[in-house]
């Protein structure tokens, strides 16, 4: 629960005893681990007030170790939102305790509270590195704002500049005990199951031998050098698959002229071999390192370090063999939108002002279909697009293919036909036709598989000069049967293997925009009058700041998300929305949140009276 603030009067004025002056500290611990294992660095919180959320951004030397994970601590158990990003040399943790109004709504005051444990996998460098709090350098996901270390108290973020104490820690890495171990590699496209042999080595390895026996139900199909050896351009390798019980791989990294002294660097999971097996029944089968059993002469598992044989600890494992799944057919798609594509590849929205020009870009998607043999249903020979649009916009009879897949492939026939005549009885229409291989010599050229949407061209459009259009959207739709200025109905079709296929269709629209107005706190821009700000807006702030990829919310109006009007969007804005809605918190500054609880009246959206770096892409036509 948020504690009430108290007033202290001093002579001619009063001071508000704000939670901003709470005594808060984040602290990192220290740990030592051997090469190839993980050091555990404790992250703790000390606070004299209730904490509604926190952000921790931490880095260390990439030369020493790699981020392996960040485990939740007891202090944040039950938090409604916990966001983590673990990279090679930094991590970001963001915690929001209460989103749904249920307990716990905060972290209670205490000393050395367990927030989490950072795990750093030591590499092959012996030494120590500081593990440090770093402000303004790292985000919770690609494309998100960078974060400062802070705790949220009373709806406000307390960073280092506000008195938050940050105490760094350290990690130390020491030489590892050498071993061989096994990772299950699954089933490949050829229907064999594979296992990777991994090596932990405290020194630089010049050569190695792997002798691996298998279950009698398996048949050894192949042995290959692992990535750790191929990365060093190993000069010599020999395999022996002659024994039904198992197989041997011997590798020397550098033995042919010119001698470059290549070695496999010290590490904990160096991939040194891949063993693949054919099988008759699904199952998990044992794999066993076997010394003195295979080869002539009999071979032992070993590493060579500094010209000396090292006999590693042998950790046996298993391989899982299952018949490969059937690859489903993936249909092609047409789409339209702006030139900008989102992180998921989907074309962005199209906007234009009254009487202004814009453009509609068209896209095609044709993922690999997984077909075997000669069928190439994902290779496009050509296509036709048939499109209709409202009478409030006009299209130009031109298409810009610069920088598109159509230009890159050298399509020999590209055509566009436009009908802007609203009086010919069949509406506004355009037709696009593309044939890749249209002139001699006919060599069967086609567009290769396209796993993501690829732009094929952009068509200029103009919005009518009519103020009544402001705030409306004109649908641009793929429509089978339109005929442009001609008499032949055209369908949306893709030509593959000399037959036509009907793609899936993703329409778009041109939206006419006006003056940027908003209700502060209405992050998802619901514009629901007196209910403009609701719990979904707190969720929208959190999604924008912390969620990755397709889950990330992209605010249409950044200014609206700045609930406390401090000129930035951070975790405190989500708390601001929740406190206003549910905990008798302050009303967000103008332009108001749709409802003023003091006067019990509705507050209309307005323009931002505060100059800051945030903007608003959504515009009102009022």
C-alpha positions, 0 to 999 in steps of 0.5 A: 500500500502507498503510504500517505505523505505528511506535511511539515510547516516551516515559517512562511511555507510548507514542505511536502515530505515526498517519497522521493527522499526515501533511503533506497539502494541497489547492490551487486554481490561478487562470485568466482567460477571456473572456466565454462561454469557460471558465477552467481551475482546477487542483486539486492535492494535496501529501502526505507519505503515501499517500492512499486517497481524498479529497473536495474541495468548492469554490465561487465567485461565481455572478455571475461564472461557471458550473460547466462541468465537472471533468476527472480528473487524473493523480493519480486515474487508475485510481481505482475510484470517482470521484464528481463534482457540478458546479453553477452555483457549486460542485463536489464531487469524491469519490475512492476509489482502491481498492474491488476490491483491485487497484492502484492502492490509493492516491495516492503521496506527492508535491508538486503532484499533478494531481487534476483541472481545474475548468472555469468558464464566464465569463458577462457580468460582468467581474472576479474571484472567489475559488475557495474550499474550503468545508466542510459546505455541499455534497453529491455529489448531492441528498439525500446528506450534505454533505461536508467537504474531506478526504484519507483516510490510514490509514483515517481522514479528515484534514480542515482541523481535523486539519491539512489545508492548503487553499489557495484560487484565483481566476477572472477573466472579461474581455469576449468577442469577439462571434460567431454559432454554431450548435447542432444542435437535433435533430428535433421532434415535427412531423418537422422538424429544427431548429438553434439560432443562438447568440450570444456578445456582450461587451456588452448587445445591443439588436438583431440580424440573422441571415441563414442559408443552408442546403443545397439538399436542405432546405426552410426551414419556420420561423424563431423568436426564441430564448429570449434574445430572448423572455426580454426580451419583444422588441418587434419581429421580422420573418422572411423565408423567401422565398428558397430559399437561406435565411432572415433574422430581424431583432429589436429588443428594445425599441422600443415604448412603454413604453420599458424599455431591455431588452437581451440581457445579455452571454454566450457562448451566448445563444439568439437564433434557431431555424431549422427545416427539412423534409427528404426524407432522413435526413442531416447538412446544412450551414448557412452564415451568409451576408452580402449574399445574402438579403433586399431590401435585402440583409442582413448578420449583426450585433449592435447594442451601444450604438447601434452595429453590431457584426459578429460572427465567423461560425462555420458549422455543420450540422443533423442530420435524422432521421425521429422514432422511433416512441413505444412504448406505455407500460402503466399500473401499480398499486402499493402501499406506504407514503405515502413515495415514493423518489426514483424515485417507487416507494412505500416499505416498510411497517413496524409493531410487534406489535399496532400500527396501520399503513397501506397506500397504493395508487398508480396510474401512467399515462404519456403514451402518445404516441397521436395522434388521438382516442385517449386511452388514458392518460386514466383513467375509473376502475379496480378494485383487487383485493387479498389479504393474510395472516391476521396483519393486518386492514384497516379498511373505510375509505380516506383519499383526502385529498391524492390525485389521486382527491380532486384530480380530484373522483372521484364514486364511491369505494368500498372493501370489506374481508373480514377473515374467515379462516373464509369460505374465501377468505382476507383481501381488499379491493376498491377501486372508483373511477369519476371521472364517475359522476353528472350532468352527465356531462361526460367527466371523467377522470384525466389522464396520470400519468408517476409513481406517484400515491397514490389512497388509504391503508387502515388496517391492524392487526397481530395482537398475537402476538410470534411475528410479529416479524421476519416480513412479510405479503404484500399482493398484487394478486390477480385474482378475489377477491370481498371479502364478495360473490360477484362476482370482481373483477379489477385493471383500468383503464377507458380509452376505455370499454374495460378494460386490465390494468395491470402490478402491483407488490405490497408487504408489511407487515414486523413490526419489533422491537429495533434491533440490527446488526453494525458495518460491515454497511452493506447489512444482509446479516446473514450471521452471521460473514460479515456484513461483506464488500466489498459493504458498502464499496460500499454506503457509497460509493453512499450518499455519492456516487451520484445518483438511483435508483443511490443506496443507502439504508442500512436502518441508518445506525449499521451503516455507521459502521465506525469509530464516529466518529458520522458516515458518510464516505469513511473508513468505506468504507476502514475496511471494506476495511482490516478485510477485506483489509489486516489493519486494526483490527476495527470497534468493538462491536457487532462485524462478525460475526467477531473475527479475534483470537479466531477466533469469530463475533460476534452482532449487538447494540445500539450502545453509543455515543451518537451522532446515527445511528440504525437503522431495522431491528429485531431480534426477539431 
